[in-house]
Each structure stands twice: as structure tokens, then as C-alpha cells.
Amino acid sequence: MARPSRARSAAERIEDAMREVGTLLIAFTPLDVALSDGRIHALSILLLFLGLGVSLFAGAIVLERKRHRVG
């Protein structure tokens, strides 16, 4: 019989959500900019959302490493 998995804490769920949102922003922002009609602000939107995605992803990794080091 398989071992029951332990309940995940709120911090773990938040880290997972941050990592997933960051990954989605990194993956789909270039596609959105390429398909959008407004080319005027395309570069600024690309950089904004890619930066946001990278910061969320990196923040989640840092929080996870800090939690594993302390706990």
C-alpha cells in the first residue's frame, strides 16, 4: 500500500503557484506579443511580462531553497 503523502503547507502551495505563473509568463509572453496587432508597445510589454515571469520564478526558487535550508 502506498504511503499517504503529507499535507502541503501554505508556503509550499504559494511557491508552486509562483513558479507556475512565472513559467507561463516566460513561455507565452513572446507568443502573445507576436500575435498582437499593436506593435507600438510590443517590446515594452514583452520586457515587462518576461521580467515579471523571471522574478516570480526566481523568487519561488529562492523561497523554496530558504525553507529547505531552515526546515
DSSP file (Angstrom, degrees, kcal/mol; ACC not computed):
  #  RESIDUE AA STRUCTURE BP1 BP2  ACC     N-H-->O    O-->H-N    N-H-->O    O-->H-N    TCO  KAPPA ALPHA  PHI   PSI    X-CA   Y-CA   Z-CA
    1    1 A M              0   0    0      0, 0.0     2,-0.1     0, 0.0     0, 0.0   0.000 360.0 360.0 360.0 139.5    0.0    0.0    0.0
    2    2 A A        -     0   0    0      1,-0.1     3,-0.0     3,-0.0     0, 0.0  -0.394 360.0-107.8 -73.2 146.9    1.3    3.5   -0.9
    3    3 A R        -     0   0    0     -2,-0.1     2,-0.2     1,-0.1    -1,-0.1  -0.522  34.9-112.4 -71.2 136.9    2.3    5.8    1.8
    4    4 A P        -     0   0    0      0, 0.0     2,-0.1     0, 0.0    -1,-0.1  -0.535  34.7-120.1 -69.9 135.4   -0.1    8.7    2.3
    5    5 A S        -     0   0    0     -2,-0.2     2,-0.1     1,-0.1     3,-0.1  -0.455  28.5-108.5 -76.2 149.6    1.5   12.0    1.3
    6    6 A R        -     0   0    0     -2,-0.1     2,-0.2     1,-0.1    -1,-0.1  -0.409  39.3 -95.1 -75.2 153.6    1.8   14.7    3.9
    7    7 A A        -     0   0    0     -2,-0.1     2,-0.3     1,-0.1    -1,-0.1  -0.464  41.1-123.3 -69.1 136.2   -0.3   17.8    3.7
    8    8 A R        -     0   0    0     -2,-0.2    -1,-0.1     1,-0.1     2,-0.0  -0.587  23.2-122.9 -83.9 142.7    1.4   20.6    2.0
    9    9 A S     >  -     0   0    0     -2,-0.3     4,-1.9     1,-0.1     5,-0.2  -0.275  24.0-107.7 -78.6 168.3    1.8   23.9    3.8
   10   10 A A  H  > S+     0   0    0      1,-0.2     4,-2.4     2,-0.2     5,-0.2   0.872 119.4  56.7 -63.8 -37.0    0.5   27.2    2.5
   11   11 A A  H  > S+     0   0    0      1,-0.2     4,-2.4     2,-0.2    -1,-0.2   0.898 106.5  49.4 -63.0 -40.0    4.1   28.3    1.8
   12   12 A E  H  > S+     0   0    0      2,-0.2     4,-2.2     1,-0.2    -1,-0.2   0.896 111.4  48.8 -65.9 -39.9    4.7   25.3   -0.4
   13   13 A R  H  X S+     0   0    0     -4,-1.9     4,-2.3     2,-0.2    -2,-0.2   0.889 111.6  49.4 -67.6 -38.4    1.5   25.9   -2.4
   14   14 A I  H  X S+     0   0    0     -4,-2.4     4,-2.7     2,-0.2    -2,-0.2   0.909 110.5  50.6 -66.3 -41.9    2.4   29.6   -2.8
   15   15 A E  H  X S+     0   0    0     -4,-2.4     4,-2.4     2,-0.2    -2,-0.2   0.916 111.1  48.8 -61.2 -42.9    5.8   28.7   -4.0
   16   16 A D  H  X S+     0   0    0     -4,-2.2     4,-2.5     2,-0.2    -2,-0.2   0.913 111.8  48.9 -62.8 -42.7    4.3   26.3   -6.5
   17   17 A A  H  X S+     0   0    0     -4,-2.3     4,-2.7     2,-0.2     5,-0.3   0.919 111.3  49.4 -64.2 -43.4    1.9   28.9   -7.8
   18   18 A M  H  X S+     0   0    0     -4,-2.7     4,-2.4     1,-0.2    -1,-0.2   0.919 112.3  48.2 -60.8 -43.6    4.6   31.5   -8.2
   19   19 A R  H  X S+     0   0    0     -4,-2.4     4,-2.2    -5,-0.2    -2,-0.2   0.905 113.3  47.2 -64.8 -41.8    6.8   29.0  -10.1
   20   20 A E  H  X S+     0   0    0     -4,-2.5     4,-2.5     2,-0.2    -2,-0.2   0.925 113.3  46.8 -67.4 -44.6    3.9   28.0  -12.4
   21   21 A V  H  X S+     0   0    0     -4,-2.7     4,-2.5     1,-0.2     5,-0.2   0.914 112.8  50.7 -63.7 -42.3    2.8   31.6  -13.1
   22   22 A G  H  X S+     0   0    0     -4,-2.4     4,-2.3    -5,-0.3    -1,-0.2   0.914 110.7  48.7 -60.5 -43.4    6.4   32.6  -13.8
   23   23 A T  H  X S+     0   0    0     -4,-2.2     4,-2.3     2,-0.2    -2,-0.2   0.912 111.7  49.1 -63.7 -43.1    6.8   29.7  -16.2
   24   24 A L  H  X S+     0   0    0     -4,-2.5     4,-2.7     2,-0.2     5,-0.3   0.902 111.4  49.1 -64.6 -40.8    3.6   30.5  -18.0
   25   25 A L  H  X S+     0   0    0     -4,-2.5     4,-1.7     1,-0.2    -2,-0.2   0.920 112.8  47.4 -64.7 -42.3    4.6   34.2  -18.4
   26   26 A I  H  < S+     0   0    0     -4,-2.3    -2,-0.2    -5,-0.2    -1,-0.2   0.891 117.4  43.3 -64.2 -39.1    8.0   33.3  -19.7
   27   27 A A  H  < S+     0   0    0     -4,-2.3     4,-0.4    -5,-0.2    -2,-0.2   0.895 123.0  30.9 -76.5 -41.0    6.6   30.7  -22.1
   28   28 A F  H  X S+     0   0    0     -4,-2.7     4,-2.2    -5,-0.2     5,-0.2   0.585  95.8  81.1-103.7 -10.3    3.6   32.6  -23.6
   29   29 A T  H  X S+     0   0    0     -4,-1.7     4,-2.5    -5,-0.3     5,-0.2   0.933  93.9  49.9 -62.6 -45.8    4.5   36.3  -23.5
   30   30 A P  H  > S+     0   0    0      0, 0.0     4,-2.2     0, 0.0    -1,-0.2   0.893 111.8  49.9 -60.6 -35.7    6.6   36.2  -26.7
   31   31 A L  H  > S+     0   0    0     -4,-0.4     4,-1.8     2,-0.2    -2,-0.2   0.910 110.6  49.2 -66.3 -42.3    3.7   34.4  -28.4
   32   32 A D  H  X S+     0   0    0     -4,-2.2     4,-1.0     1,-0.2    -1,-0.2   0.915 112.6  47.3 -63.4 -43.6    1.2   37.0  -27.3
   33   33 A V  H  < S+     0   0    0     -4,-2.5     3,-0.4     1,-0.2    -1,-0.2   0.889 110.8  52.3 -66.2 -38.5    3.4   39.8  -28.4
   34   34 A A  H  < S+     0   0    0     -4,-2.2    -1,-0.2    -5,-0.2    -2,-0.2   0.844 114.5  42.1 -66.6 -32.9    4.0   38.2  -31.8
   35   35 A L  H  < S+     0   0    0     -4,-1.8    -1,-0.2    -5,-0.1    -2,-0.2   0.553  92.8 103.2 -91.7  -8.2    0.3   37.8  -32.4
   36   36 A S     <  -     0   0    0     -4,-1.0     6,-0.0    -3,-0.4    -3,-0.0  -0.426  63.9-144.0 -78.1 151.7   -0.8   41.2  -31.1
   37   37 A D  S    S+     0   0    0     -2,-0.1     2,-1.1     1,-0.1    -1,-0.1   0.822  80.6  82.6 -82.0 -34.0   -1.8   43.9  -33.5
   38   38 A G        +     0   0    0      1,-0.2     3,-0.2     3,-0.1    -1,-0.1  -0.606  48.9 170.5 -78.0  99.8   -0.4   46.8  -31.5
   39   39 A R        +     0   0    0     -2,-1.1     3,-0.5     1,-0.2     4,-0.4   0.563  60.9  81.3 -84.9  -9.2    3.3   46.9  -32.4
   40   40 A I  S    S+     0   0    0      1,-0.2     3,-0.2     2,-0.1     4,-0.2   0.943 107.2  22.2 -65.3 -48.4    3.9   50.2  -30.7
   41   41 A H  S  > S+     0   0    0     -3,-0.2     4,-2.4     1,-0.2     5,-0.2   0.189  91.8 109.8-104.5  16.2    4.2   48.9  -27.1
   42   42 A A  H  > S+     0   0    0     -3,-0.5     4,-2.6     1,-0.2    -1,-0.2   0.908  79.2  46.9 -61.8 -44.3    5.1   45.3  -28.0
   43   43 A L  H  > S+     0   0    0     -4,-0.4     4,-2.6    -3,-0.2    -1,-0.2   0.907 113.2  48.5 -66.3 -41.1    8.7   45.5  -26.8
   44   44 A S  H  > S+     0   0    0     -4,-0.2     4,-2.4     2,-0.2    -1,-0.2   0.896 113.5  47.1 -67.1 -38.5    7.8   47.1  -23.5
   45   45 A I  H  X S+     0   0    0     -4,-2.4     4,-2.7     2,-0.2     5,-0.3   0.912 111.8  51.7 -66.8 -42.2    5.0   44.6  -22.9
   46   46 A L  H  X S+     0   0    0     -4,-2.6     4,-2.4    -5,-0.2     5,-0.3   0.947 113.7  42.9 -57.8 -50.2    7.4   41.8  -23.7
   47   47 A L  H  X S+     0   0    0     -4,-2.6     4,-2.3     2,-0.2    -1,-0.2   0.882 113.9  52.0 -66.5 -38.0   10.1   43.0  -21.4
   48   48 A L  H  X S+     0   0    0     -4,-2.4     4,-2.3    -5,-0.2    -2,-0.2   0.958 115.4  38.8 -62.9 -51.6    7.5   43.8  -18.6
   49   49 A F  H  X S+     0   0    0     -4,-2.7     4,-2.6     2,-0.2    -2,-0.2   0.863 116.2  50.8 -72.6 -35.1    5.9   40.3  -18.6
   50   50 A L  H  X S+     0   0    0     -4,-2.4     4,-2.6    -5,-0.3     5,-0.2   0.920 112.2  48.3 -65.6 -41.0    9.2   38.4  -19.1
   51   51 A G  H  X S+     0   0    0     -4,-2.3     4,-2.5    -5,-0.3    -2,-0.2   0.909 112.3  48.7 -63.3 -41.6   10.7   40.4  -16.2
   52   52 A L  H  X S+     0   0    0     -4,-2.3     4,-2.4    -5,-0.2     5,-0.2   0.921 112.5  48.6 -63.5 -43.9    7.7   39.6  -14.1
   53   53 A G  H  X S+     0   0    0     -4,-2.6     4,-2.4     2,-0.2    -2,-0.2   0.916 112.7  46.9 -62.6 -44.2    7.8   35.9  -15.0
   54   54 A V  H  X S+     0   0    0     -4,-2.6     4,-2.9     1,-0.2     5,-0.2   0.904 112.7  49.7 -65.8 -40.9   11.5   35.6  -14.3
   55   55 A S  H  X S+     0   0    0     -4,-2.5     4,-2.5    -5,-0.2    -2,-0.2   0.900 112.3  47.2 -67.5 -38.6   11.2   37.4  -11.0
   56   56 A L  H  X S+     0   0    0     -4,-2.4     4,-2.2     2,-0.2    -2,-0.2   0.933 115.1  46.3 -64.7 -45.0    8.3   35.2   -9.8
   57   57 A F  H  X S+     0   0    0     -4,-2.4     4,-1.9    -5,-0.2    -2,-0.2   0.939 115.9  44.5 -63.0 -47.6   10.1   32.1  -10.9
   58   58 A A  H  X S+     0   0    0     -4,-2.9     4,-2.5     1,-0.2    -1,-0.2   0.891 111.9  53.5 -65.6 -39.3   13.4   33.2   -9.2
   59   59 A G  H  X S+     0   0    0     -4,-2.5     4,-2.5    -5,-0.2    -1,-0.2   0.897 108.5  49.7 -61.8 -40.4   11.5   34.3   -6.1
   60   60 A A  H  X S+     0   0    0     -4,-2.2     4,-2.3     2,-0.2    -1,-0.2   0.899 111.1  49.0 -65.2 -40.6    9.8   30.9   -5.7
   61   61 A I  H  X S+     0   0    0     -4,-1.9     4,-2.4     2,-0.2    -2,-0.2   0.920 112.1  48.4 -65.3 -43.2   13.1   29.1   -6.1
   62   62 A V  H  X S+     0   0    0     -4,-2.5     4,-2.5     2,-0.2    -2,-0.2   0.925 112.5  48.3 -63.2 -44.7   14.8   31.3   -3.5
   63   63 A L  H  X S+     0   0    0     -4,-2.5     4,-2.4     1,-0.2    -1,-0.2   0.900 112.1  49.6 -62.7 -40.2   11.9   30.9   -1.0
   64   64 A E  H  X S+     0   0    0     -4,-2.3     4,-2.3     2,-0.2    -2,-0.2   0.917 111.8  47.2 -65.7 -42.9   12.0   27.1   -1.6
   65   65 A R  H  X S+     0   0    0     -4,-2.4     4,-2.0     1,-0.2    -2,-0.2   0.902 112.6  50.3 -65.0 -39.7   15.7   26.9   -1.0
   66   66 A K  H  X S+     0   0    0     -4,-2.5     4,-2.1     2,-0.2     5,-0.2   0.905 110.8  49.3 -64.9 -40.9   15.5   29.1    2.1
   67   67 A R  H  X S+     0   0    0     -4,-2.4     4,-2.8     1,-0.2    -2,-0.2   0.898 112.4  47.2 -65.8 -40.5   12.7   26.9    3.5
   68   68 A H  H  < S+     0   0    0     -4,-2.3    -1,-0.2     1,-0.2    -2,-0.2   0.832 112.0  50.8 -71.1 -30.9   14.6   23.7    2.9
   69   69 A R  H  < S+     0   0    0     -4,-2.0    -2,-0.2    -5,-0.2    -1,-0.2   0.892 119.2  35.8 -71.8 -39.3   17.8   25.1    4.5
   70   70 A V  H  <        0   0    0     -4,-2.1    -2,-0.2     1,-0.2    -3,-0.2   0.928 360.0 360.0 -79.1 -47.3   15.9   26.3    7.6
   71   71 A G     <        0   0    0     -4,-2.8    -1,-0.2    -5,-0.2    -3,-0.2   0.445 360.0 360.0 -87.6 360.0   13.5   23.4    8.0
